[in-house]
Amino acid sequence: MAARMRFGIFMAPFHPAGENPTLLLEDDLELIEHLDRYGFDEAWIGEHHSAGTEIIASPEIFVAAAAQRTRHIRLGTGVVSAAYHNPLWVAERAVQLDHMTRGRFMLGLGPGSLPSDAAMIGLDMPQTRELLEDAVDIIVRLMRSDEPVNVDNGRWVLRDARLHLRPYTSPHPEIAVAAVASPAGPRLAGRYGLGLLSVGATLAAGFDALALHWEVMEERAAHYGATVDRDAWRLVGLMHIAESREQAYRDVAHGIESWFDYFQRTAAFPQMDVGQGTSVREFIDFINESGVGTVGTPDDAAEQIDRLVKQSGGGFGAYLQLAHDWAEPAAKRRSFELFARHVAPRFQGQQAPTLGARERARAVRDILAASNTAAVEAVTAKYQAELAAKER
């Protein structure tokens, strides 16, 4: 288990179809700024091209803009749909962002989650997974070696391909592979010693498979002579918190129905099983009772993370909240603020020291207060004696 767990977001993003996309993209950038101010560690930005809700087409462009507005938070692609792009250009853009961010960039790779995206460029979902394997292999070879890469897989042709620039980060920016419930992502990440983004970590199938995911990572790493690190394992889950459960429930009534409708009726992404609820309260109960996430208080959020730590069989490096518009912007920002103030310190070694200092001070308060009073009385008596001597 990492001594200091990292926290951040995984931003698809999810916005109700029909709203002004210019304003929504600005809201997304402002949220990243807000997270940077409150000490969040990471933000991963998605790529989608259809279905009306996940409106960022180029996570690299978004990351470049966000990097100019922030100082500390690391920024990643969550994820580049590797099957849609020539891997040479993916690697080239990653290296450029590595330089432009002075090492704050992370490259997340996946097959692409929306079949409606892939269909527009003549791909079906089995093909996207095959191409992801090829893409990861090519990108890793380009990043880790100066040797030319030659490939012809029927989709891409590379002839004596090399990176134009070497990465800013040594040996290269962090690379992570997305996973939902199957062993495909862990298998690929383990083979090359990469990070793992468990996007479906808190779904029923994903939750049950958490420990299995890591077993697959370690088995593949051992087979290929690679090394994997739990600190590079990130779990993605759902949360909204407020000062009370009742307030949190009122907050999410703003937009949770639209989010559930997207996965129940629009996105052809059955891995994201959100149940069959039809009312706000049914949606809240599904989140809280299924293990998908937490709608509640900071204490509820901490308990959810504790459950994930136990289920993972040894811990993980980062917990990422799946960004959404369940609440109005002010309430959404407040949820992240409460998390930063009251949840993150419990898992980053910052809560126990101040609580311990308070308890130690309380334990001896009466003794120290008496000593302090005695000191004041002694000085007062000394001064009065000096005055008396002066008058004689």
C-alpha positions as CSV (number, residue, x, y, z in Angstrom):
1,M,0.0,0.0,0.0
2,A,1.4,3.4,-0.9
3,A,2.3,5.6,2.1
4,R,0.6,8.5,0.5
5,M,-2.4,7.6,-1.6
6,R,-3.0,10.0,-4.5
7,F,-6.4,11.5,-5.5
8,G,-7.8,12.9,-8.7
9,I,-10.5,12.7,-11.3
10,F,-11.2,10.7,-14.4
11,M,-13.1,13.1,-16.7
12,A,-14.9,11.7,-19.7
13,P,-16.6,14.2,-19.4
14,F,-20.3,13.5,-18.8
15,H,-22.5,16.4,-19.7
16,P,-26.2,16.4,-20.6
17,A,-26.7,16.5,-24.4
18,G,-28.1,19.7,-25.7
19,E,-26.3,22.1,-23.4
20,N,-23.8,24.8,-24.7
21,P,-20.6,22.8,-25.4
22,T,-18.4,26.0,-25.3
23,L,-19.5,26.7,-21.8
24,L,-19.2,23.1,-20.7
25,L,-15.6,22.8,-21.9
26,E,-14.8,26.0,-20.0
27,D,-16.5,24.5,-16.9
28,D,-14.3,21.4,-17.3
29,L,-11.1,23.5,-17.5
30,E,-12.2,25.5,-14.4
31,L,-12.8,22.3,-12.5
32,I,-9.2,21.2,-13.2
33,E,-8.0,24.6,-11.9
34,H,-10.2,24.1,-8.8
35,L,-8.7,20.7,-8.2
36,D,-5.2,22.1,-8.6
37,R,-5.8,24.7,-5.9
38,Y,-7.1,22.0,-3.5
39,G,-4.1,19.7,-3.9
40,F,-5.5,16.9,-6.0
41,D,-2.8,15.0,-7.7
42,E,-4.1,13.9,-11.1
43,A,-6.7,14.5,-13.7
44,W,-7.2,12.1,-16.6
45,I,-9.1,13.3,-19.7
46,G,-11.1,11.1,-22.1
47,E,-11.6,10.8,-25.9
48,H,-15.0,10.3,-27.4
49,H,-16.6,11.2,-30.8
50,S,-20.3,10.3,-30.6
51,A,-23.4,9.9,-28.4
52,G,-23.7,13.5,-27.4
53,T,-22.5,13.4,-23.7
54,E,-18.7,12.8,-23.6
55,I,-17.7,15.9,-25.6
56,I,-13.9,16.0,-25.6
57,A,-12.5,14.7,-28.9
58,S,-8.9,15.4,-28.2
59,P,-7.6,14.9,-24.6
60,E,-4.2,16.1,-25.8
61,I,-5.6,19.5,-26.7
62,F,-7.5,19.7,-23.5
63,V,-4.4,18.7,-21.5
64,A,-2.3,21.4,-23.2
65,A,-4.9,24.1,-22.2
66,A,-5.2,22.8,-18.7
67,A,-1.5,22.8,-18.2
68,Q,-1.3,26.5,-18.8
69,R,-3.9,27.1,-16.1
70,T,-2.4,24.9,-13.4
71,R,0.8,24.5,-11.4
72,H,1.0,21.2,-9.7
73,I,-1.7,18.7,-10.8
74,R,-0.5,15.9,-13.2
75,L,-2.5,15.6,-16.4
76,G,-3.2,12.5,-18.4
77,T,-5.2,11.1,-21.3
78,G,-7.9,9.0,-19.9
79,V,-7.7,7.5,-22.4
80,V,-6.5,8.0,-25.9
81,S,-8.4,5.5,-28.0
82,A,-5.3,3.9,-29.4
83,A,-7.1,1.9,-32.2
84,Y,-8.2,5.2,-33.8
85,H,-4.7,6.7,-34.3
86,N,-1.3,5.8,-35.8
87,P,0.7,4.9,-32.7
88,L,3.7,6.9,-34.0
89,W,1.7,10.1,-33.8
90,V,0.3,9.2,-30.4
91,A,3.8,8.8,-29.1
92,E,5.0,12.0,-30.8
93,R,2.1,14.0,-29.2
94,A,2.8,12.4,-25.8
95,V,6.5,13.4,-25.9
96,Q,5.6,17.0,-26.9
97,L,3.2,17.3,-24.0
98,D,5.8,15.7,-21.7
99,H,8.1,18.7,-22.7
100,M,5.4,21.3,-22.5
101,T,4.3,20.3,-19.0
102,R,7.8,19.7,-17.7
103,G,7.0,16.1,-16.9
104,R,3.4,16.5,-15.6
105,F,1.9,14.5,-18.5
106,M,0.7,10.9,-18.3
107,L,-0.3,8.8,-21.3
108,G,-3.4,6.6,-20.8
109,L,-4.2,4.1,-23.5
110,G,-7.4,2.1,-24.2
111,P,-9.3,0.5,-27.1
112,G,-12.1,3.0,-27.1
113,S,-15.3,2.5,-25.1
114,L,-18.1,3.6,-27.5
115,P,-18.9,1.3,-30.5
116,S,-20.5,4.3,-32.1
117,D,-17.1,6.0,-32.3
118,A,-15.4,3.0,-33.8
119,A,-18.1,2.3,-36.4
120,M,-17.5,5.7,-38.0
121,I,-14.0,4.6,-39.0
122,G,-14.9,1.1,-40.0
123,L,-13.8,-0.7,-36.8
124,D,-15.7,-3.2,-34.6
125,M,-14.9,-3.6,-31.0
126,P,-12.9,-6.9,-31.3
127,Q,-10.7,-5.0,-33.8
128,T,-10.1,-2.1,-31.4
129,R,-8.8,-4.5,-28.7
130,E,-6.4,-6.2,-31.2
131,L,-5.2,-2.8,-32.4
132,L,-4.6,-1.7,-28.8
133,E,-2.2,-4.5,-28.2
134,D,-0.3,-3.5,-31.4
135,A,-0.3,0.2,-30.4
136,V,1.0,-0.4,-26.9
137,D,3.8,-2.5,-28.2
138,I,4.8,0.1,-30.8
139,I,4.6,3.0,-28.4
140,V,6.6,1.3,-25.8
141,R,9.3,0.4,-28.3
142,L,9.4,4.0,-29.6
143,M,9.7,5.4,-26.1
144,R,12.3,3.0,-24.7
145,S,14.6,2.6,-27.6
146,D,16.2,4.6,-30.5
147,E,16.0,1.5,-32.7
148,P,13.7,2.0,-35.8
149,V,10.3,0.4,-35.6
150,N,8.9,-1.4,-38.7
151,V,5.2,-2.6,-38.7
152,D,2.6,-3.5,-41.2
153,N,-0.5,-4.9,-39.6
154,G,-3.0,-4.1,-42.3
155,R,-4.1,-0.9,-40.5
156,W,-0.8,0.9,-39.9
157,V,2.4,0.9,-41.8
158,L,5.6,2.2,-40.1
159,R,8.9,2.2,-41.9
160,D,12.1,2.9,-39.9
161,A,9.9,4.9,-37.5
162,R,11.7,6.8,-34.6
163,L,10.6,9.5,-32.2
164,H,11.5,13.0,-33.4
165,L,12.3,14.1,-29.8
166,R,13.4,12.1,-26.9
167,P,11.1,12.5,-23.9
168,Y,11.5,15.1,-21.2
169,T,10.9,12.5,-18.5
170,S,13.4,9.7,-18.2
171,P,13.0,7.2,-19.6
172,H,9.5,8.3,-20.8
173,P,6.3,9.8,-19.4
174,E,4.2,7.4,-17.4
175,I,2.0,5.0,-19.5
176,A,-1.1,3.3,-18.2
177,V,-3.6,0.9,-19.8
178,A,-7.4,1.0,-19.1
179,A,-9.3,-2.0,-17.7
180,V,-12.9,-2.6,-16.8
181,A,-13.7,-6.1,-15.7
182,S,-11.8,-8.5,-18.0
183,P,-8.1,-9.4,-17.6
184,A,-7.3,-7.8,-21.0
185,G,-6.0,-4.5,-19.5
186,P,-4.0,-6.1,-16.7
187,R,-2.5,-8.6,-19.0
188,L,-1.2,-5.9,-21.3
189,A,0.0,-3.6,-18.6
190,G,1.8,-6.4,-16.8
191,R,3.6,-7.5,-20.0
192,Y,5.2,-4.1,-20.4
193,G,5.5,-3.0,-16.8
194,L,2.9,-0.2,-17.2
195,G,0.4,1.4,-15.0
196,L,-3.2,0.2,-14.8
197,L,-6.4,2.4,-14.9
198,S,-9.2,0.3,-13.4
199,V,-12.1,2.3,-14.8
200,G,-14.7,-0.3,-13.7
201,A,-13.1,-0.8,-10.3
202,T,-16.3,-0.2,-8.4
203,L,-18.8,-1.9,-10.7
204,A,-20.0,-5.3,-9.4
205,A,-17.9,-7.3,-11.8
206,G,-14.9,-4.9,-11.5
207,F,-15.0,-4.9,-7.7
208,D,-15.0,-8.7,-7.6
209,A,-12.1,-8.8,-10.0
210,L,-9.9,-6.3,-8.3
211,A,-7.5,-8.7,-6.7
212,L,-7.6,-10.9,-9.8
213,H,-6.5,-7.9,-11.9
214,W,-3.3,-7.5,-9.8
215,E,-2.7,-11.3,-10.0
216,V,-2.8,-11.1,-13.8
217,M,-0.5,-8.1,-13.7
218,E,2.1,-9.9,-11.6
219,E,1.9,-13.2,-13.6
220,R,2.4,-11.4,-16.9
221,A,5.2,-9.2,-15.6
222,A,7.0,-12.3,-14.2
223,H,6.5,-14.1,-17.5
224,Y,8.0,-11.3,-19.6
225,G,10.6,-10.2,-17.0
226,A,8.9,-6.9,-16.4
227,T,8.2,-5.1,-13.1
228,V,4.9,-3.8,-11.9
229,D,4.2,-1.4,-9.0
230,R,0.9,-1.1,-7.1
231,D,1.7,2.7,-6.8
232,A,0.9,2.9,-10.5
233,W,-2.5,1.2,-10.1
234,R,-5.4,3.7,-10.2
235,L,-9.0,2.8,-9.3
236,V,-11.9,4.9,-10.6
237,G,-15.2,5.3,-8.7
238,L,-18.2,7.5,-8.2
239,M,-18.7,10.0,-5.5
240,H,-20.6,13.1,-4.4
241,I,-20.4,14.3,-0.8
242,A,-21.8,17.1,1.3
243,E,-22.0,18.1,5.0
244,S,-24.8,15.6,5.5
245,R,-26.3,12.7,3.6
246,E,-29.6,14.6,3.2
247,Q,-27.8,17.5,1.6
248,A,-25.9,15.2,-0.7
249,Y,-29.1,13.5,-1.8
250,R,-30.6,17.0,-2.5
251,D,-27.5,18.0,-4.5
252,V,-27.5,15.0,-6.9
253,A,-31.2,15.4,-7.7
254,H,-30.0,18.1,-10.0
255,G,-28.5,15.8,-12.7
256,I,-28.2,12.2,-11.7
257,E,-31.1,11.1,-13.8
258,S,-29.4,12.4,-17.0
259,W,-26.3,10.4,-16.1
260,F,-28.1,7.2,-15.5
261,D,-30.2,7.7,-18.7
262,Y,-27.0,8.0,-20.7
263,F,-25.8,4.5,-19.6
264,Q,-29.2,2.9,-19.6
265,R,-30.4,4.1,-23.0
266,T,-27.7,5.7,-25.1
267,A,-24.1,4.4,-24.6
268,A,-23.6,1.0,-26.0
269,F,-21.2,0.2,-23.2
270,P,-22.8,-2.7,-21.2
271,Q,-19.7,-3.0,-19.0
272,M,-21.0,0.1,-17.3
273,D,-24.0,-1.6,-15.7
274,V,-25.9,1.0,-13.7
275,G,-29.0,-1.1,-12.9
276,Q,-32.7,-0.5,-13.9
277,G,-33.7,2.2,-11.5
278,T,-36.0,5.0,-12.7
279,S,-36.1,7.5,-9.8
280,V,-33.5,9.8,-8.1
281,R,-33.8,7.8,-4.9
282,E,-33.4,4.5,-6.7
283,F,-30.3,5.8,-8.4
284,I,-28.8,7.0,-5.1
285,D,-29.6,3.6,-3.5
286,F,-27.9,1.8,-6.4
287,I,-24.8,3.9,-6.0
288,N,-24.6,3.3,-2.2
289,E,-25.7,-0.3,-2.0
290,S,-24.0,-1.9,-5.0
291,G,-20.5,-0.7,-4.1
292,V,-20.4,1.5,-7.2
293,G,-19.6,4.5,-5.1
294,T,-20.8,7.0,-2.5
295,V,-23.5,9.6,-2.2
296,G,-23.2,10.9,1.3
297,T,-20.6,12.4,3.7
298,P,-16.8,12.5,4.0
299,D,-17.0,9.6,6.4
300,D,-19.0,7.6,3.8
301,A,-16.3,8.4,1.2
302,A,-13.5,7.3,3.5
303,E,-15.3,4.0,4.2
304,Q,-15.7,3.4,0.5
305,I,-12.0,3.8,-0.1
306,D,-11.2,1.5,2.8
307,R,-13.4,-1.2,1.2
308,L,-11.5,-0.8,-2.1
309,V,-8.2,-1.1,-0.3
310,K,-9.3,-4.4,1.3
311,Q,-10.8,-5.7,-1.9
312,S,-7.7,-5.0,-3.9
313,G,-5.7,-7.5,-1.9
314,G,-2.8,-5.1,-1.0
315,G,-3.7,-1.6,-1.9
316,F,-3.3,0.8,-4.9
317,G,-1.6,4.1,-5.6
318,A,-4.5,6.4,-6.5
319,Y,-8.3,6.8,-6.3
320,L,-9.9,8.8,-9.1
321,Q,-13.4,10.1,-8.9
322,L,-15.4,9.7,-12.1
323,A,-16.3,13.3,-12.9
324,H,-20.0,14.0,-13.5
325,D,-22.7,16.7,-13.4
326,W,-24.9,15.1,-10.8
327,A,-24.9,18.4,-8.8
328,E,-24.9,22.1,-9.7
329,P,-21.4,23.5,-10.3
330,A,-21.1,25.1,-6.8
331,A,-22.2,21.9,-5.0
332,K,-19.8,19.8,-7.2
333,R,-16.9,22.1,-6.3
334,R,-17.9,21.9,-2.6
335,S,-17.8,18.1,-2.8
336,F,-14.3,18.1,-4.1
337,E,-13.3,20.6,-1.4
338,L,-14.8,18.5,1.4
339,F,-12.9,15.5,0.0
340,A,-9.6,17.4,0.0
341,R,-10.2,18.7,3.5
342,H,-11.6,15.7,5.3
343,V,-11.0,12.5,3.3
344,A,-7.6,12.8,1.6
345,P,-5.7,13.5,4.8
346,R,-6.8,10.1,6.2
347,F,-5.0,8.3,3.4
348,Q,-2.0,10.7,3.0
349,G,-0.5,10.5,6.5
350,Q,-1.7,14.0,7.4
351,Q,-4.7,13.3,9.7
352,A,-3.0,11.2,12.5
353,P,-0.2,13.7,13.3
354,T,-2.4,16.6,14.2
355,L,-5.0,14.4,15.9
356,G,-2.2,12.8,17.9
357,A,-0.8,16.2,18.9
358,R,-4.2,17.3,20.1
359,E,-4.7,14.2,22.2
360,R,-1.2,14.5,23.8
361,A,-1.9,18.2,24.6
362,R,-5.3,17.3,26.1
363,A,-3.8,14.6,28.3
364,V,-1.5,17.0,30.1
365,R,-3.5,20.2,29.8
366,D,-4.4,20.5,33.4
367,I,-0.8,19.9,34.6
368,L,0.6,22.3,32.0
369,A,-2.1,24.9,32.8
370,A,-1.3,24.7,36.5
371,S,2.4,25.1,35.7
372,N,1.6,28.1,33.4
373,T,-0.5,29.7,36.2
374,A,2.3,29.2,38.7
375,A,4.8,30.8,36.4
376,V,2.6,33.9,36.0
377,E,2.0,34.1,39.8
378,A,5.8,33.8,40.4
379,V,6.6,36.6,38.0
380,T,3.8,38.8,39.5
381,A,5.1,38.1,43.0
382,K,8.7,39.0,42.0
383,Y,7.5,42.3,40.4
384,Q,5.5,43.2,43.5
385,A,8.6,42.5,45.7
386,E,10.7,44.8,43.4
387,L,8.1,47.6,43.8
388,A,8.1,47.2,47.6
389,A,11.9,47.3,47.8
390,K,11.9,50.5,45.7
391,E,9.5,52.3,48.1
392,R,11.7,51.6,51.1
